[in-house]
């Protein structure tokens, strides 16, 4: 079963009670899950726009998503 990033994070936070536990890998995996979910939604929207003839973009969709993601969610 697929999990949202939030579901994954909550599960990990509430099942790991060791005070020395390193949460960095947990946070990184949650970020990866979230980016994948955002990417799927973004790409589905772009494909729908192309199918409707609204969008005529020759740039590859993955590059377009990476640009969108970095501009929207990455801090400098």
Order of alpha helices (4+ residues) and beta strands (2+ residues): alpha-alpha-alpha
